[in-house]
Amino acid sequence: MSVGVPVYNGERYLAEALDSLLAQSFTDVELIVCDNASTDRTAEIGRSYATKDKRVRYVRNETNIGLSRNYGRVFELSSGEYFGWHPADDRSGAESLARCAAVLDYQPTVVLAYPKTKFIDEAGRVTSEYDDRLHLQAASPSERFQQLLERLGYVNALYGLMRADVLRRTRLLGNYPGADVVLLAELSLYGTFWEVPEFLFYRRFHTEASSSMDPDRLRRLWDPNGRQRMYLLEWRRFLGLSRAIARAPLGTGEKVRAGSYLVRRAIWRRDELVRELSAAVRQLATATLRH
């Protein structure tokens, strides 16, 4: 089993996240810390843990390659049959990996197992419980696909445990905000999702969390070099979902049903799609006039 911790300037909570992973009852795990060229004490912390525990491997990127590419790189570095990402500012209960691995061991149709979530604050105090509602057991891939897109709120399930061979068949995380939704939707086309009924994932909300960032900071997180235009995001999500359906190993009927739902969803969100398109045209016109 492999757990990847992609991190950038995570000195504040990284040690706490790693401690929670090293305290797991399931001990046969490789823990990969992929440092995205941090400028704080992240490197010092990562190297210290790699020295203390042979299960920890610390890797540092020469430059900041952006959030999605760092997620992809830490997965590429892994070797386990099962794989999970773990944020550098969150915590996991001691039975989390064991409970998720047991599901994957005994439920061959499950591609992702995740525990229930509690939200915590900067000091680690529990602030609320969250109902992900993603125990997706329908036999039909198109039905699971629809259920995921209709139920998904916070993308906590992305930090469950997945079958690595299935994850490799996806496009992984796209380079735009909201790509995590597309990845989970794509995974739902390959198999079922299982919610472990215990609260074993603790998601932290704090001022530096991506969920608290304004649009400009969020764009820099995904594209630190400013080389990519971050507009038409809703269009890109729909394109990603369309490609996921086309790529998935489904029969014609299932592809048609999943595609038909996606068309209906686009119609429901047509006002937002039109606004995005209009904004993109204005941005391109302004850029053209400047040149």
VOMAR-857331 format. One record per residue (C-alpha): y, z, x. Coordinates in steps of 0.5 Angstrom, whole numbers, padded with zeros to 4 digits, always signed. Layout:
<pts>
YZX
...
</pts>
This chain:
<pts>
+0000+0000+0000
+0007-0002+0002
+0014+0001+0000
+0020-0002+0002
+0027+0001+0003
+0032-0004+0004
+0039+0000+0006
+0046-0001+0008
+0050+0004+0010
+0046+0009+0006
+0047+0015+0011
+0048+0020+0005
+0042+0020+0001
+0037+0016+0006
+0033+0022+0009
+0032+0025+0002
+0029+0018-0001
+0025+0018+0005
+0023+0025+0005
+0021+0024-0003
+0016+0018+0000
+0013+0022+0005
+0011+0028+0001
+0007+0023-0004
+0000+0026-0005
-0002+0018-0004
-0001+0018+0004
-0004+0012+0006
+0002+0008+0006
+0007+0004+0010
+0014+0005+0009
+0019+0000+0012
+0026+0002+0012
+0030-0005+0013
+0037-0004+0015
+0042-0009+0013
+0046-0008+0019
+0049-0001+0017
+0055+0001+0020
+0054+0009+0019
+0049+0013+0021
+0043+0010+0017
+0040+0007+0024
+0040+0014+0027
+0036+0017+0021
+0031+0011+0020
+0029+0011+0028
+0029+0019+0027
+0024+0018+0021
+0020+0013+0025
+0019+0017+0031
+0017+0023+0027
+0012+0019+0022
+0007+0014+0024
+0007+0011+0017
+0015+0009+0018
+0017+0003+0021
+0025+0002+0022
+0027-0005+0022
+0035-0007+0023
+0038-0014+0021
+0043-0017+0027
+0048-0018+0021
+0049-0016+0014
+0045-0022+0010
+0046-0019+0003
+0042-0015-0002
+0037-0020-0004
+0035-0023+0002
+0034-0016+0005
+0030-0014-0001
+0026-0021+0001
+0026-0019+0008
+0023-0012+0007
+0017-0015+0002
+0016-0021+0008
+0015-0015+0013
+0010-0011+0008
+0002-0012+0009
-0001-0008+0003
-0004-0010-0003
+0001-0006-0007
+0008-0006-0006
+0014-0003-0009
+0022-0003-0007
+0025+0004-0007
+0033+0005-0007
+0035+0009-0001
+0039+0013-0006
+0034+0015-0011
+0028+0020-0011
+0021+0020-0013
+0016+0025-0015
+0010+0027-0011
+0005+0024-0016
+0009+0017-0017
+0005+0012-0012
-0002+0015-0014
-0001+0015-0021
+0002+0008-0021
-0004+0006-0016
-0009+0008-0020
-0007+0004-0026
-0007-0002-0022
-0014+0000-0019
-0017+0000-0026
-0013-0004-0030
-0014-0011-0027
-0009-0015-0032
-0003-0010-0030
+0002-0013-0025
+0007-0008-0025
+0006+0000-0026
+0012+0004-0026
+0014+0012-0028
+0019+0014-0033
+0026+0015-0031
+0031+0021-0030
+0038+0020-0028
+0041+0025-0023
+0048+0026-0021
+0051+0026-0013
+0048+0033-0012
+0041+0031-0015
+0042+0035-0022
+0038+0032-0028
+0043+0029-0033
+0039+0025-0038
+0032+0022-0039
+0032+0015-0040
+0027+0011-0044
+0025+0004-0041
+0021+0002-0047
+0017-0003-0042
+0010-0001-0043
+0008-0009-0045
+0001-0010-0047
+0001-0016-0051
-0004-0021-0049
+0001-0027-0050
+0006-0028-0044
+0011-0031-0048
+0011-0025-0053
+0012-0020-0046
+0017-0025-0044
+0021-0024-0050
+0020-0016-0051
+0022-0015-0044
+0029-0019-0045
+0030-0016-0051
+0029-0009-0049
+0031-0008-0042
+0037-0004-0040
+0037-0001-0033
+0032-0004-0029
+0029+0002-0027
+0022-0002-0027
+0023-0006-0021
+0022+0000-0017
+0015+0001-0020
+0009-0001-0016
+0007-0009-0016
+0001-0013-0014
+0004-0016-0008
+0000-0023-0009
+0003-0024-0016
+0010-0022-0013
+0009-0027-0007
+0008-0033-0013
+0015-0031-0016
+0022-0033-0013
+0023-0026-0011
+0030-0023-0012
+0036-0029-0013
+0042-0028-0010
+0047-0026-0016
+0048-0020-0020
+0043-0020-0025
+0037-0023-0021
+0033-0017-0022
+0032-0018-0030
+0030-0025-0028
+0025-0023-0023
+0022-0018-0028
+0022-0023-0034
+0018-0028-0029
+0013-0022-0027
+0012-0021-0035
+0009-0028-0035
+0004-0026-0030
+0001-0020-0033
+0002-0014-0037
+0007-0008-0035
+0004-0001-0035
+0009+0005-0036
+0006+0012-0033
+0008+0017-0038
+0010+0022-0033
+0018+0023-0031
+0017+0021-0023
+0023+0017-0022
+0030+0020-0021
+0035+0015-0021
+0042+0017-0018
+0049+0015-0020
+0054+0016-0015
+0061+0013-0013
+0057+0008-0008
+0052+0006-0013
+0052-0001-0015
+0052+0001-0022
+0059+0004-0021
+0062-0002-0017
+0067-0006-0019
+0066-0014-0019
+0069-0015-0013
+0065-0010-0009
+0059-0012-0013
+0060-0019-0010
+0061-0017-0003
+0054-0013-0004
+0051-0019-0006
+0055-0024-0001
+0058-0020+0005
+0060-0027+0008
+0064-0029+0002
+0060-0036+0003
+0058-0036-0005
+0062-0037-0011
+0060-0032-0016
+0061-0035-0022
+0057-0038-0028
+0053-0032-0027
+0050-0032-0034
+0048-0039-0033
+0045-0038-0027
+0040-0033-0030
+0038-0037-0036
+0037-0043-0030
+0033-0037-0027
+0029-0036-0033
+0028-0043-0035
+0025-0044-0028
+0020-0038-0028
+0017-0041-0035
+0016-0048-0031
+0013-0045-0025
+0008-0040-0029
+0001-0041-0030
+0001-0042-0037
-0001-0047-0042
+0003-0052-0046
+0003-0048-0052
+0006-0041-0048
+0011-0045-0044
+0014-0048-0051
+0014-0041-0054
+0017-0038-0048
+0022-0044-0047
+0024-0044-0055
+0026-0036-0055
+0030-0038-0049
+0034-0043-0052
+0035-0039-0058
+0037-0033-0054
+0042-0038-0051
+0045-0040-0058
+0046-0033-0059
+0050-0032-0053
+0054-0038-0053
+0060-0035-0054
+0059-0032-0047
+0056-0038-0044
+0063-0042-0046
+0067-0037-0043
+0064-0037-0037
+0064-0045-0036
+0071-0045-0038
+0073-0040-0033
+0069-0044-0028
+0073-0050-0029
+0079-0046-0028
+0077-0043-0022
+0075-0050-0019
+0081-0053-0021
+0086-0048-0018
+0082-0049-0012
+0083-0056-0012
+0090-0056-0013
+0091-0051-0007
+0088-0056-0002
</pts>
